[in-house]
Amino acid sequence: MKIIRIHELDNVAVALEDIRSGETVEAGDLKISVMQDIPRGHKLALTAIADGEAVVKYGYRIGCATKDIPAGAHVHTHNVKTTLSGEAQYIYEPVSSPVCKAAKRTFMGYRRTKGKVGIRNELWIIPTVGCVNSIAQRLAKENQELVKGSVEGLYAWTHPFGCSQLGDDHETTKKVLAALVQHPNAGGVLVLSLGCENLTSQQFKEALREWNGDRVKFLTCQESEDETAEGKRLLRELAEYAGSFSREEIDASELIIGMKCGGSDGLSGITANPVVGRFSDRMIAMGGSTVLTEVPEMFGAESVLFNRCVDAETFDRAVSMVDNFKQYFISHGQVVYENPSPGNKAGGITTLEDKSLGCVQKGGSAPVVDVLEYAEPVTRKGLSLLSGPGNDMVSTTDLTAAGAHMILFTTGRGTPFGAPAPTVKISTNTALFEKKGSWIDFNAGTVAEGIESTDEAADRLLELVLETASGRRTRQEEGDCREISIFKDGVTL
């Protein structure tokens, strides 16, 4: 099979491999003579599409033709434009999305206090201000001997913020860093301050509200004669506490899995994203939780998610989340559809509607049970929507701060980066998996090749997730690719 017609209403198909001009391809009963070379992931017209007529993919309009497009022609940015604008009206038309209970599954994780569980037992150094980044990095580098027994790593989460910020930016930095301190993948945390920053130690402790003094230690560098020696002492104490934990069998319903895509291509919405969506349905059927973010990549496909909200209140909060993000674009003088990226377009994605309809496939078919503010913790079992941008580093930090134990990251073009939470890379195509084996954990390209069905791939992904939760290291972890990035919108003093 060289092309796929995703939905019976579609007037375009997607090339599953490079197709040469003059070839004849089939989609059901249709036989189409290809007029131009069609790269893998790109679209071709199944029927003639008139100037101004809707281009339909996934059963939805992804734009309109800017000229007459004959059957067999390449359909892309040269002859299609978006139909999105900053204004949209939403009506709650709930659709049934039942979840059947699935058999119990377990993983080997770390049982924390107050009912939390972790899938890693690491030591984290969290600077409250960028001025002490170098000290945090030195402490992490010079104390690696503490990584032994059940202590699985020692990492510093550096960033440039914590001072010279005002209003919402100041609050956002405080909120994200406090959420990372409380993350259950950290068995011990050293909070590192300078002493004169806007984000004072007292403010930060108030943001934490409560903490276990054995698990969380504080060091203000200006108050210490030798911050390196003091940091080493505190890290030894944290390592002793973290080392008292060991893996035990835990029900999979305790897992929170974040879902993200980046470097997408024309196969993202056909292979990797639907596989993650089917996985999400399985996780929720077992009583677990999944989280979908990247609000700008919902634009044009919002209603697919909105109508699955469990009630009108959740629907209203979902609408507000999207409208607020649109207003964020508009307030900065930007159009809401300034997407997809050059890499997305090279991979076959034409408009934001095209990208968004593929992106939301990660949400599967389960009901939307909650809508969360940026870095707000997950508290309800099921599928939650999390406010956040599409930027890979910002959104994966957002997911980690919300409590995701692990992040599933689909990609058609590849990326090495990783979040503080283990980041499982899922390729949309086999070529990427074979080329970048040091980056990619899971190949969903098998679906396009007909080797396995979407459901079979989702079953395979579930096994990998449980193995990773039990300690299997991701490619990102093996490559030591870990970093955070905090959302910023305002003035820097």
N, C-alpha and C positions, 0 to 999 in steps of 0.2 A: 504494500500500500504506500503510494507516494504522497497522497494528500489526504486530509481529513476535513470533513464537513462536520463541525462540532454540533450544530443544532439543525433540525429540519427546516427552520425558517431562514437559515443563513444564505446569503447570496455570494459569499466568498468562502474559499477553503484555504487551509494552511498547508504549505509544503513541508512534508516530514523529512525530506532530503532535497538536495539541490536538483532542480529540474531544468533541462535544457530547452531552449526555444525549438518548437516544431514537434516536441513529444506530445503524445496523447495520453491523458490521465483520466481516471474514472473516480466519480463520487456517487455511489449508488447506481442509479440508472443513467446518470449523466456521463457523457464522454466529451471531454474538452480538449481542443487543440491549443497548446500553450503558445502564446504569441511572443513572449520574451523569456529570457532566463529568469528563473524564480529561485532565489536563495532559500535555503532551509529556514523555516520559521516565518517566511513572508507569505503574503496572501495573493491569491489569484481570483479573478472574477469567474463565478460559475455560470452566470447569465449576464446579459447586457445590463449595465447600470447607467441610467440617464443622468445628465448633469443636474445636480440638486437632489437626487434621489438618495435615500438612506442606504448606507453600507451596513450590513447586518452580520454580526458574528456573536456566538454564544446565544443566539436568539434575540439579541438586543442591538439597537443602533449604536455603532461606534463612531459615527460621523456621517458626512454626506459627500457625494462626489462633486468635485469642482470642475469636471468636464465629463463628456460621455466616455464610458469605459466599456469596451467590447468584451464579450466572454473570452476567457483565456488570457486576459491582460494582467499585468502586475498591478496590484492595488496597494498603494502606499502613500507616502507624504506628498508625492508629486501630483496626485489626483484625488486626494481626500483631505477634508479639514474637519476639525472638531465642531460640534454644535453646542458646546458648553458655554455658559456665561456665569456671572457671579450671582445671578438670581435663580432660585428654584423654589417651587411649592411642593410640600410633602403631605400626603394624606395617609393616615394609618389604615392599611388594608391587611390585617394579620393573616398570615398563611400558617397552616398546620405544619409543624416540624417536630413530630414525636421522636423521642429517644427511647430505644429499647434497652433494657439492662443487659449488660454483658457479663460473662464469667469473670470471677475475681482473678486478678493477677497481682503479683508482688514484685518488689525489687529490694535490693540490699542497700539501705541508706542509714543516715544518722538521726536518731531520735533526739530532738532538742527539748528544751523546757517549754511549757505552755502550749504543747500540742504541735509545735513546728517540727518539720523534718528537713534535713539537708541531703544533697547527693554528693557533696564534697565536704572535706574537713580541712579547710585552709586557714592560714593566718593572713589577715588583710591589714595594710597600713593605709589609712584614709586621711589625707591632708585636708584641713578645713580651709586652707588658702594656698594658692599657687606658689607663694614665696618659699615654702618649705618642701617643694617637690624634690629638690636635689637631696635633701636630708632623707626623705622617705625612700627614694631610690637607693641611696647608700645603705640605709638600714636593711632594706630587702636584699641587696646584693651581698652584704657582709655577714648575714645571719642565716644563710642557707643550710647550715648544719642542723638547724632546728627542724628541718623537713625530714622526719623519720618516724617510724612507727605508723600510727594512723594519721599523722599530720601530713597532708598531701601537697602542700605548696605554701609559699610565702610571697605575696605580691603587694605592690604599691599602686594605688589608683590615683595617679596624678592628673591635674587639671589646672587651668589658668585663673580660676575664679576665687571667690571668698572675700574679696576686698574690692573697693571702688565700684561696687554695684549698688543700685537703688531699687526700691519697690519690688516688683514681681521678680526681677532677676535675682535679687538677694534672697527672696523667699524660696525661689526655685532651687538655687544652689544648696541652701540649707536643707530643703525637703529631700532632694536626691541623695545627698551625702548621708543624712540621717537614715534614710531607707536602706542604703548600702550597709551601714553599720549593723542594722537589724537583720540582714539577710542570713538565712539559716545555712547557706553553704560556707559561711565563715565560722570556724570554731573558736576563733579569737580575733579581736580587732584592736589595733592601736590607733587612736585618734590623735593626729599630730597637728598642733597649732603653732603659730608664730608668737602671738601675744598682743599685737597692736592692730589686727585686722578688723574689718567691719563685722565679720562673722565671729563674734567673740566666743570663747569657750563656754561662757554662761548661756549665751543664746543657743548654742548647739546642744548643750545638755537639756535645755528646756524643750528643744525640738525632739530629742530622744524620748523625753517624758520619763522613761524608766529603763534601767539596764542592769545587767548582772555584772557586778564589779570584778568577778573572776574572768569574765569573757571580754569585757571592754575596759581598756586602760587609756588614760589621757596623758599627753606630754606637751607642755607649752615650752617651746625652745628658748624663748627669751628669759624664762625663769630658771633654766637649768644651766649649771656651770659647764656641763659636758653632755650635750643632748645625745651624742652618739653612744656614750656609755650608758646613760639612763635609758635610751631606747632599747639597747641590747638587753638590759636587765628586765624591762617590762615585757619584751618579746619572749624571753625565757619563761616568764611566769605564764604568759598566754599560751605558749607551746605546751607547758605542763598541763594546763587546764584542757586544751583542745585534745591533747594526747590521751585523755581519759575516756574519750568517745570511741566506739567501735561500730562497725556496720552491723545492722540487724535487719531481719525481714520486716518490710513495711508494705502495707496495701498500696497499690498503684493509685487509688483514689486520692492519695495525699499529694500527688504530683501537680504542679502548675507548669504548663509548657507554653512558652511564647512562640509566636509565629511571625515571620518576617521574610521579605524577598528583597533582592538587590541585584543589579546587573541582569535584569530580566531580558528574556528574548521571546520570540514568537511561539515557543513551545512551553513557556512558563505556565500559561493557563490551560494547557492540554495535558501536561505530564506532572511536573513537580508540585504545582499548587493544588490541583485536585487530589493528588496522593496525600498531601498534608491535610487537606480538608477531610478526606476519609479517615485519616489517622485521628484527627480532632474528634470526629464523631465517635470513634472507638474509645478514645480516652474519656470522653464525657459519658459514654454508656457504661464505663467502669466506675463512674462516680468522680472522675478527676476534673481538672480545670484547664482550659486553654485561653489564650489572650491574643487578640488581633489588634494591631496598631497601624500606623501609617495613614493618618486621616486624609492627606491630600491624594492618596492613591485609592481612596474610596469615591472621590468625585466622579460622577457619571455612573456609578454602580451602587449608590447609597441605598436605593430602595430594595435591592436584593437582600441587604442586611436589615434595614429598618422594619420591613414587614414580618421579620422573624422575631422581633422584640416580644418578650413575654407579656407585656402589658403596655397601656398607653403612656404611663409615666416613664417607662424605659425608652419607649419610642421618642417621647419629647426630649429626653436627655440626649439621645442619639442625634436628633435633629439639631439641637443646640450645639453639640460637639462639632458637627460639620459646618454649621453656619458660623460659629465662632472662628473656625480655622479659615473659612473663606474671607471673613472680615479681616483676619490677620494679614492675608495676602493683599486685600484691597487697601488697607490702611497704610501699607508700604508701597502703594502705587503699582502693585504687580497683578497681572491677570491670573485667575485661579487655575487656568489650564496650561501654565508654562511648564509643561511636562509632556511627554517623556524625555529622557536624557538622550544625548547622541548615541550612547551605547545601546540603549533600548531600541532606538530607531534602526540602528545597524542590524539588530537582531530580529527586526520585523514588526515591532510595535509602532503603530502609526499615530494614534491619538491618545489622549488621556483616558477616554472612554474604553478604548482597546486595552490599555494597561490596567485600568481599574477593574474591569470585568474579569480579567485574568487574576488580578491580585486578590479579589475577595473570594476566589475559589478556595483559598486557604481556610476560610471560615466554615467549610463543610455545609451541613444542612441543619445543625442543631439550633435550638432557640437561643437568642441573645438574652442573657439573664441579667447583665449589668453593663453600665457605661461608666468608665472611670476617668477622672481628671489625670493630667500628666503626673506620673510617678505615684499615683494613688494605689494602695495595696489591694490585691485581689482578696475578696472576702466571700464570694459566692461560688459554689460549684457550678460548672458549666462553661459556656462561651461568654467572655467579656470583651467589650470594645474599649480600647485604651487610647486616650487622646495623646497625640504625638506626631511629629513630622515624618517624612519618608526617609530622611538622611539616615544612613545605615548605623553610624556610631551613636548618634543621638537617640534613635529609636530603640536600639538594643540595650542601651543604658537605661532607657525608660522602662523597657520590659523587665530588666533585672531589678530595678528599683521597685517595680510593682510586685515583685516576689517570684518571678519566673525562675524555676530551678534550672531550666535548660531552654535554649532557643533553637528552633528549627528554621534554617535560613536557606531559602531556595534561590538558585542563581543559574542563569543561562550563559554567563560570561566569566564567572569566577571571581573570587576575592579571598585574600588570606586572613582578613582581620577577624577578631573575636571580641565578645563582650566579657564582663566578669563571670557571667554564667556560661557553662559549657555551650558552645555554639556548633550545632550539627549542620554542615553544609550539604545541600541536596542539589545535584545537578539536574537540569532539565533535559540534557542530551548526553549520550554516551561519549561523544568526542571530547567534551570537557572533562568528564570523569577520567578518561584515559590519559588526557594531556596533563591534567592537574591533580594527579592522585595524591599529592602532598597537601592539597587544599580540601578535597571533596571526600565526604564520608559515605555518601549514599547516591546511587545512580537511579534516577527516575526515567532516564532515556529509554529504558527497557519497555516502557508503556508505548512509546511512539513506534518502537520496532516490532510490537506485537509479541514480545517474549513473555510478558505477563500483563494481566489486567490491572486497572487502577486499584481494585480491591486487593489483589494479590500483593502489589507493591506496598499498599498501606499496611497489610499484615506484616510484611518484612520490615517496614519502618517501625512499627510498634515494637518488634523484637529488639531493634537497634536502640530505641529510646530506653527500654527497660535495662538493656545491657549498659548503656551509658550512665543511667541513673545509678547503676550498681558499681560504677567505678571505671568502666571502659573509657579511655581517654579519646577525645575527639582529635581530628587533624589540627584544629586550631590550638588545642592544648599542647599537642606534641610540638608544634611550631612556636610555642610561647608567644602567640599573638593575642594580646589582651589589652584593652584600653577602655576608657570611658570618655563621653562627651556630653556636656550639660547644655540644655536648650537656653538660648539667650535672645532677648528681644529688645532690650532697652539701652540706656545710657551707661557708658563707662566713665567714671570720674577721671 
